[in-house]
């Protein structure tokens, strides 16, 4: 029997940044829209402080322009900016997966996140799946032993990379199937395969996201 332990999620500022980044990339929030600290905090169910910190992260990414005491305005998103984002993630996540194998890292927390994601999907709970999907990736970053990789990837996280025609459930099923192969490679300590599968996983997410630019 698998022993379940509580999952860890990203800090609040990075969860907020991820939610906003996903909305900007998928055009759920359009260029030119204004974001206020108070309204954003209320819509995401958090305090103003992590929203203010998230705005700083997104400003550095060039996704929003800060307005003094007025929140921020959303800037345009280009295909190149999206590609640069995902290619950077792919390189770092590939290396993290390889390092987990190379260093013989403890897989307990990675496996726990994977198992809970599987249960959430079988229960058709996509919201929980999204959290466990995040935890699966995060535990790989934690286990790789490279704090700089973990720090950068935490700041790049953008949630489920759904395509224009994807439903949340269909996306989750594809993602889970890819996680299964990655988990097997990690357990086999197959460094090359784990890295290749993780890179393919992120680049497939890029292809999904780019469908939003084609409509």
Backbone as numpy.savetxt, mean C-alpha at the origin, in Angstrom:
# Nx Ny Nz CAx CAy CAz Cx Cy Cz
-3.00 -26.05 13.78 -3.86 -24.85 13.78 -2.97 -23.61 13.78
-3.32 -22.62 12.96 -2.58 -21.37 12.92 -2.97 -20.50 14.11
-1.98 -19.99 14.81 -2.23 -19.10 15.94 -2.27 -17.67 15.43
-3.41 -17.00 15.64 -3.57 -15.64 15.18 -3.06 -14.66 16.23
-2.34 -13.66 15.80 -1.90 -12.60 16.68 -2.36 -11.28 16.08
-2.49 -10.24 16.90 -2.95 -8.95 16.37 -2.03 -8.45 15.26
-2.63 -7.82 14.25 -1.82 -7.27 13.17 -1.42 -5.84 13.50
-0.32 -5.40 12.91 0.13 -4.02 13.05 -0.14 -3.29 11.74
-0.56 -2.04 11.86 -0.81 -1.21 10.69 0.16 -0.03 10.70
0.21 0.67 9.59 1.06 1.84 9.48 0.60 2.92 10.46
1.49 3.84 10.83 1.08 4.97 11.68 -0.04 5.76 11.01
-0.80 6.48 11.80 -1.98 7.19 11.30 -1.65 8.14 10.15
-0.54 8.87 10.25 -0.20 9.84 9.19 0.02 9.14 7.85
0.59 7.94 7.89 0.86 7.22 6.65 -0.38 6.53 6.13
-1.29 6.14 7.02 -2.57 5.60 6.56 -3.40 6.69 5.88
-3.38 7.89 6.47 -4.10 9.01 5.86 -3.47 9.36 4.51
-2.15 9.44 4.46 -1.47 9.74 3.20 -1.80 8.68 2.16
-1.86 7.42 2.56 -2.17 6.33 1.63 -3.56 6.47 1.07
-4.53 6.79 1.95 -5.92 6.93 1.51 -6.06 8.08 0.52
-5.41 9.18 0.81 -5.47 10.34 -0.08 -4.72 10.08 -1.38
-3.56 9.42 -1.27 -2.78 9.11 -2.48 -3.58 8.21 -3.41
-4.22 7.19 -2.84 -5.04 6.29 -3.65 -6.16 7.07 -4.33
-6.81 7.96 -3.59 -7.92 8.74 -4.16 -7.45 9.67 -5.27
-6.26 10.24 -5.11 -5.72 11.13 -6.14 -5.32 10.35 -7.38
-4.66 9.20 -7.19 -4.21 8.38 -8.31 -5.38 7.87 -9.12
-6.47 7.51 -8.44 -7.62 6.93 -9.13 -8.66 7.99 -9.54
-8.32 9.25 -9.29 -9.19 10.38 -9.66 -10.51 10.39 -8.88
-10.54 9.71 -7.74 -11.68 9.87 -6.84 -11.67 11.30 -6.30
-10.46 11.87 -6.17 -10.27 13.29 -5.89 -9.62 13.88 -7.13
-10.25 14.88 -7.72 -9.78 15.43 -8.99 -8.79 16.57 -8.78
-7.91 16.80 -9.76 -7.01 17.96 -9.71 -7.81 19.25 -9.54
-7.29 20.13 -8.69 -7.96 21.39 -8.45 -8.87 21.38 -7.23
-9.22 20.20 -6.75 -10.07 20.13 -5.55 -9.29 20.61 -4.32
-9.99 21.29 -3.45 -9.37 21.78 -2.22 -9.64 20.80 -1.08
-8.63 20.56 -0.29 -8.72 19.69 0.88 -8.49 20.52 2.12
-9.39 20.42 3.07 -9.18 21.11 4.34 -8.82 20.10 5.41
-8.10 20.55 6.40 -7.69 19.66 7.49 -8.91 19.09 8.21
-9.85 19.97 8.54 -11.01 19.57 9.34 -11.89 18.58 8.59
-12.22 18.88 7.33 -13.11 18.01 6.56 -12.45 16.67 6.24
-11.15 16.71 5.93 -10.44 15.46 5.64 -10.37 14.58 6.88
-10.09 15.19 8.02 -10.02 14.43 9.28 -11.38 13.80 9.59
-12.45 14.57 9.38 -13.79 14.05 9.67 -14.15 12.90 8.74
-13.82 13.02 7.46 -14.18 11.98 6.50 -13.41 10.70 6.72
-12.19 10.81 7.25 -11.35 9.63 7.49 -11.43 9.13 8.93
-12.15 9.86 9.78 -12.32 9.43 11.16 -11.05 9.50 11.99
-10.25 10.54 11.75 -9.01 10.72 12.51 -8.95 12.16 13.02
-7.94 12.44 13.84 -7.75 13.80 14.33 -7.05 14.63 13.26
-6.94 15.92 13.49 -6.33 16.82 12.52 -4.82 16.59 12.40
-4.16 16.19 13.48 -2.70 16.07 13.47 -2.17 15.11 12.39
-2.67 13.85 12.29 -2.15 12.98 11.23 -2.50 13.48 9.83
-3.60 14.23 9.70 -3.95 14.79 8.39 -2.93 15.86 8.01
-2.58 16.71 8.95 -1.57 17.74 8.70 -0.24 17.09 8.30
0.15 16.03 8.99 1.40 15.33 8.68 1.31 14.64 7.32
0.13 14.09 7.00 -0.07 13.44 5.70 0.02 14.45 4.56
-0.52 15.64 4.78 -0.42 16.70 3.77 1.04 17.02 3.47
1.87 17.01 4.50 3.30 17.27 4.29 3.93 16.18 3.42
3.55 14.93 3.67 4.07 13.80 2.88 3.65 13.95 1.42
2.38 14.25 1.19 1.87 14.35 -0.18 2.40 15.58 -0.89
2.69 16.62 -0.14 3.30 17.81 -0.73 4.70 17.49 -1.24
5.47 16.73 -0.46 6.81 16.33 -0.90 6.73 15.46 -2.15
5.65 14.68 -2.27 5.45 13.84 -3.45 5.01 14.63 -4.67
4.64 15.89 -4.47 4.17 16.70 -5.58 2.72 16.45 -5.95
1.95 15.81 -5.04 0.55 15.50 -5.32 -0.40 16.60 -4.89
0.01 17.40 -3.92 -0.82 18.51 -3.46 0.05 19.74 -3.25
-0.58 20.89 -3.24 0.10 22.14 -2.92 -0.50 22.70 -1.64
0.34 22.91 -0.65 -0.15 23.39 0.64 -0.57 24.85 0.54
-1.66 25.18 1.24 -2.15 26.55 1.32 -2.12 26.98 2.78
-1.49 28.10 3.03 -1.30 28.58 4.39 -2.65 28.71 5.11
-2.79 27.91 6.17 -4.00 27.92 7.01 -5.27 27.53 6.26
-5.13 27.01 5.05 -6.32 26.66 4.27 -6.28 25.22 3.75
-5.40 24.40 4.29 -5.32 23.03 3.82 -4.44 22.90 2.60
-5.00 22.34 1.51 -4.20 22.08 0.32 -5.09 21.99 -0.90
-4.47 22.10 -2.07 -5.19 21.91 -3.33 -4.51 20.75 -4.07
-5.32 19.90 -4.69 -4.80 18.71 -5.37 -4.20 19.11 -6.72
-3.01 18.63 -7.01 -2.35 18.89 -8.28 -2.64 17.76 -9.25
-2.34 17.95 -10.49 -2.56 16.91 -11.49 -1.61 15.73 -11.30
-2.06 14.55 -11.72 -1.24 13.35 -11.65 -0.95 12.89 -13.07
0.30 12.62 -13.37 0.68 12.20 -14.71 1.04 10.72 -14.72
1.03 10.12 -15.92 1.42 8.72 -16.04 2.85 8.51 -15.56
3.73 9.45 -15.88 5.13 9.30 -15.46 5.25 9.29 -13.95
4.51 10.17 -13.29 4.58 10.21 -11.82 4.07 8.89 -11.22
2.99 8.35 -11.80 2.47 7.07 -11.32 3.48 5.96 -11.56
4.06 5.93 -12.77 5.06 4.89 -13.07 6.25 4.99 -12.14
6.74 6.20 -11.93 7.89 6.38 -11.03 7.58 5.85 -9.63
6.36 6.12 -9.17 5.94 5.67 -7.83 5.97 4.15 -7.74
5.36 3.48 -8.70 5.26 2.02 -8.63 6.58 1.32 -8.93
7.36 1.87 -9.82 8.68 1.27 -10.11 9.55 1.34 -8.86
9.50 2.48 -8.17 10.27 2.61 -6.92 9.80 1.59 -5.89
8.48 1.46 -5.75 7.94 0.45 -4.83 8.39 -0.95 -5.23
8.34 -1.25 -6.52 8.69 -2.59 -7.00 10.14 -2.94 -6.67
11.03 -1.98 -6.89 12.45 -2.21 -6.61 12.66 -2.49 -5.12
12.07 -1.66 -4.27 12.28 -1.79 -2.83 11.57 -3.01 -2.25
10.35 -3.28 -2.71 9.62 -4.44 -2.19 10.26 -5.74 -2.66
10.80 -5.74 -3.87 11.53 -6.91 -4.36 12.73 -7.19 -3.46
13.48 -6.14 -3.14 14.66 -6.31 -2.29 14.28 -6.75 -0.88
13.17 -6.22 -0.37 12.72 -6.62 0.97 12.38 -8.10 1.01
11.67 -8.59 -0.01 11.30 -10.00 -0.06 12.54 -10.88 -0.18
13.49 -10.46 -0.99 14.73 -11.22 -1.14 15.51 -11.27 0.17
15.55 -10.13 0.87 16.30 -10.07 2.13 15.69 -10.97 3.19
14.36 -11.07 3.21 13.70 -11.97 4.17 14.19 -13.40 3.96
14.32 -13.82 2.71 14.82 -15.17 2.41 16.30 -15.28 2.74
17.05 -14.30 2.29 18.51 -14.34 2.45 18.94 -14.38 3.91
18.21 -13.62 4.74 18.57 -13.52 6.16 17.90 -14.58 7.03
17.06 -15.41 6.43 16.36 -16.42 7.21 15.46 -15.82 8.27
14.79 -14.72 7.92 13.98 -13.97 8.88 12.79 -14.79 9.38
12.33 -14.47 10.57 11.15 -15.11 11.15 9.92 -14.73 10.32
9.16 -15.72 9.89 8.01 -15.49 9.02 6.68 -15.47 9.77
6.73 -15.60 11.10 5.50 -15.76 11.88 4.49 -14.65 11.63
4.91 -13.39 11.70 3.99 -12.28 11.56 3.54 -12.09 10.11
4.41 -12.41 9.18 4.03 -12.37 7.76 2.94 -13.41 7.50
3.16 -14.61 8.00 2.20 -15.70 7.82 0.87 -15.37 8.51
0.95 -14.74 9.67 -0.26 -14.36 10.38 -1.10 -13.38 9.56
-0.45 -12.37 8.99 -1.17 -11.40 8.16 -1.76 -12.08 6.92
-0.99 -12.98 6.34 -1.48 -13.72 5.16 -2.72 -14.55 5.52
-2.65 -15.27 6.63 -3.78 -16.12 7.04 -5.03 -15.30 7.33
-4.86 -14.18 8.02 -6.01 -13.36 8.34 -6.61 -12.72 7.10
-5.77 -12.37 6.13 -6.27 -11.85 4.86 -7.11 -12.91 4.14
-6.64 -14.14 4.20 -7.35 -15.25 3.57 -8.73 -15.44 4.21
-8.78 -15.39 5.52 -10.05 -15.52 6.24 -10.99 -14.37 5.89
-10.46 -13.15 5.87 -11.28 -11.98 5.54 -11.88 -12.11 4.15
-11.09 -12.60 3.20 -11.58 -12.74 1.83 -12.65 -13.81 1.75
-12.45 -14.93 2.46 -13.46 -15.99 2.47 -14.76 -15.52 3.10
-14.65 -14.57 4.04 -15.84 -13.99 4.68 -16.38 -12.80 3.89
-15.77 -12.53 2.75 -16.18 -11.41 1.87 -16.13 -10.07 2.58
-15.15 -9.93 3.47 -14.95 -8.68 4.19 -13.76 -7.96 3.55
-14.05 -7.14 2.55 -12.98 -6.51 1.79 -12.26 -5.43 2.59
-12.99 -4.77 3.49 -12.35 -3.75 4.33 -11.28 -4.38 5.21
-11.63 -5.51 5.85 -10.62 -6.22 6.65 -9.50 -6.72 5.76
-9.85 -7.22 4.58 -8.80 -7.69 3.66 -7.80 -6.58 3.36
-8.30 -5.37 3.15 -7.42 -4.25 2.84 -6.41 -4.02 3.96
-6.87 -4.12 5.21 -5.98 -3.96 6.36 -4.94 -5.08 6.41
-5.38 -6.30 6.18 -4.45 -7.43 6.24 -3.50 -7.44 5.04
-3.96 -6.92 3.91 -3.08 -6.75 2.76 -1.95 -5.80 3.11
-2.30 -4.70 3.74 -1.29 -3.74 4.19 -0.34 -4.40 5.18
-0.90 -5.16 6.13 -0.08 -5.80 7.15 0.88 -6.83 6.55
0.43 -7.56 5.53 1.28 -8.55 4.86 2.53 -7.88 4.30
2.33 -6.80 3.58 3.48 -6.08 3.02 4.34 -5.49 4.12
3.70 -4.87 5.10 4.44 -4.22 6.17 5.30 -5.19 6.96
4.78 -6.39 7.22 5.56 -7.37 7.99 6.76 -7.87 7.19
6.63 -7.88 5.87 7.80 -8.22 5.04 8.85 -7.12 5.17
8.40 -5.85 5.14 9.35 -4.75 5.33 10.02 -4.85 6.70
9.22 -5.15 7.72 9.78 -5.27 9.07 10.81 -6.38 9.15
10.48 -7.51 8.52 11.34 -8.70 8.64 12.61 -8.59 7.82
12.63 -7.72 6.83 13.81 -7.65 5.94 15.03 -7.09 6.65
14.80 -6.35 7.75 15.92 -5.87 8.54 16.55 -4.58 8.06
15.97 -3.95 7.05 16.53 -2.70 6.52 15.56 -1.57 6.87
15.93 -0.78 7.86 15.04 0.27 8.34 14.77 1.35 7.30
15.74 1.63 6.44 15.54 2.66 5.42 14.52 2.21 4.38
14.61 0.94 3.97 13.61 0.41 3.04 12.23 0.50 3.67
12.11 0.11 4.93 10.83 0.16 5.63 10.30 1.59 5.68
11.17 2.54 6.00 10.76 3.94 6.11 10.24 4.47 4.77
10.97 4.20 3.69 10.57 4.70 2.37 9.27 4.06 1.91
9.18 2.73 2.07 7.97 2.03 1.63 6.74 2.45 2.43
6.92 2.73 3.70 5.79 3.20 4.52 5.24 4.50 3.95
6.14 5.36 3.47 5.73 6.63 2.91 5.17 6.53 1.51
5.37 5.39 0.85 4.88 5.20 -0.52 3.58 4.42 -0.58
3.15 3.85 0.53 1.98 2.98 0.50 0.75 3.72 0.00
-0.05 3.07 -0.84 -1.25 3.74 -1.37 -2.47 2.82 -1.42
-2.49 1.81 -0.57 -3.69 0.99 -0.47 -3.88 0.05 -1.64
-5.10 -0.41 -1.83 -5.40 -1.36 -2.91 -5.33 -0.65 -4.25
-4.53 -1.18 -5.17 -4.31 -0.55 -6.47 -5.31 -1.09 -7.48
-6.56 -0.71 -7.29 -7.62 -1.25 -8.13 -7.68 -0.55 -9.48
-7.99 -1.33 -10.51 -8.19 -0.77 -11.84 -9.57 -0.17 -11.99
-9.78 0.52 -13.09 -11.04 1.22 -13.33 -12.23 0.26 -13.35
-12.03 -0.96 -13.88 -13.13 -1.90 -14.02 -13.14 -2.97 -12.94
-12.24 -2.86 -11.97 -12.19 -3.85 -10.89 -13.27 -3.59 -9.85
-13.83 -4.67 -9.31 -14.57 -4.56 -8.06 -13.58 -4.82 -6.94
-13.91 -4.39 -5.74 -13.00 -4.62 -4.62 -12.77 -6.10 -4.39
-13.82 -6.90 -4.54 -13.67 -8.34 -4.30 -12.82 -9.00 -5.38
-13.04 -8.62 -6.65 -12.25 -9.23 -7.72 -10.78 -8.86 -7.58
-10.53 -7.60 -7.20 -9.15 -7.18 -6.99 -8.52 -7.99 -5.85
-9.26 -8.13 -4.75 -8.73 -8.83 -3.58 -8.39 -10.28 -3.92
-9.20 -10.93 -4.75 -8.93 -12.33 -5.11 -7.64 -12.46 -5.93
-7.44 -11.55 -6.86 -6.19 -11.57 -7.65 -5.00 -11.31 -6.74
-5.13 -10.31 -5.88 -4.05 -9.96 -4.95 -3.72 -11.13 -4.04
-4.75 -11.79 -3.51 -4.53 -12.90 -2.58 -3.83 -14.07 -3.27
-4.19 -14.33 -4.51 -3.54 -15.41 -5.26 -2.05 -15.12 -5.43
-1.72 -13.86 -5.65 -0.31 -13.48 -5.78 0.40 -13.55 -4.44
-0.27 -13.16 -3.38 0.31 -13.28 -2.04 0.61 -14.74 -1.70
-0.26 -15.64 -2.13 -0.06 -17.07 -1.86 1.27 -17.54 -2.45
1.54 -17.15 -3.69 2.79 -17.55 -4.34 3.99 -16.91 -3.65
3.84 -15.64 -3.25 4.93 -14.96 -2.55 5.20 -15.64 -1.22
4.13 -15.99 -0.49 4.28 -16.65 0.80 4.99 -17.99 0.64
4.64 -18.73 -0.38 5.29 -20.02 -0.62 6.77 -19.84 -0.92
7.11 -18.82 -1.68 8.52 -18.56 -2.00 9.30 -18.15 -0.75
8.68 -17.35 0.11 9.33 -16.95 1.35 9.57 -18.17 2.24
8.58 -19.05 2.34 8.72 -20.25 3.17 9.78 -21.19 2.62
9.93 -21.20 1.30 10.95 -22.04 0.67 12.32 -21.39 0.71
12.37 -20.15 1.18 13.61 -19.36 1.21 14.21 -19.23 -0.19
13.33 -19.13 -1.18 13.75 -18.98 -2.57 13.88 -17.48 -2.87
15.06 -16.95 -2.65 15.29 -15.51 -2.74 14.94 -14.94 -4.11
15.40 -15.61 -5.14 15.17 -15.11 -6.50 13.67 -15.09 -6.85
12.99 -16.21 -6.55 11.57 -16.30 -6.88 10.74 -15.33 -6.04
11.05 -15.20 -4.78 10.31 -14.27 -3.92 10.42 -12.84 -4.45
11.63 -12.46 -4.86 11.84 -11.12 -5.40 11.10 -10.91 -6.71
11.16 -11.90 -7.59 10.49 -11.79 -8.88 8.98 -11.71 -8.72
8.43 -12.53 -7.84 6.98 -12.53 -7.61 6.52 -11.21 -7.01
7.29 -10.68 -6.08 6.90 -9.41 -5.46 6.96 -8.28 -6.48
7.99 -8.26 -7.29 8.10 -7.22 -8.32 6.93 -7.31 -9.29
6.59 -8.51 -9.71 5.47 -8.71 -10.64 4.15 -8.27 -9.99
4.02 -8.53 -8.71 2.82 -8.14 -7.95 2.64 -6.62 -7.98
3.70 -5.88 -7.75 3.62 -4.42 -7.73 3.40 -3.87 -9.14
4.08 -4.46 -10.12 3.94 -3.95 -11.49 2.55 -4.27 -12.06
1.93 -5.37 -11.62 0.55 -5.64 -12.02 -0.38 -4.58 -11.42
-0.06 -4.14 -10.22 -0.82 -3.07 -9.60 -0.70 -1.78 -10.42
0.51 -1.52 -10.91 0.70 -0.35 -11.78 -0.20 -0.43 -13.01
-0.22 -1.59 -13.64 -1.06 -1.76 -14.84 -2.52 -1.51 -14.50
-2.96 -1.97 -13.34 -4.34 -1.72 -12.91 -4.63 -0.23 -12.79
-3.76 0.46 -12.09 -3.96 1.87 -11.82 -3.98 2.70 -13.12
-3.15 2.32 -14.07 -3.08 3.08 -15.31 -4.38 3.03 -16.10
-5.25 2.06 -15.80 -6.54 2.03 -16.48 -7.38 3.26 -16.15
-7.09 3.90 -15.02 -7.84 5.10 -14.65 -7.48 6.27 -15.56
-6.28 6.23 -16.16 -5.87 7.31 -17.04 -6.41 7.11 -18.45
-6.91 5.91 -18.72 -7.37 5.56 -20.07 -8.84 5.84 -20.27
-9.52 6.35 -19.23 -10.97 6.58 -19.34 -11.26 8.09 -19.35
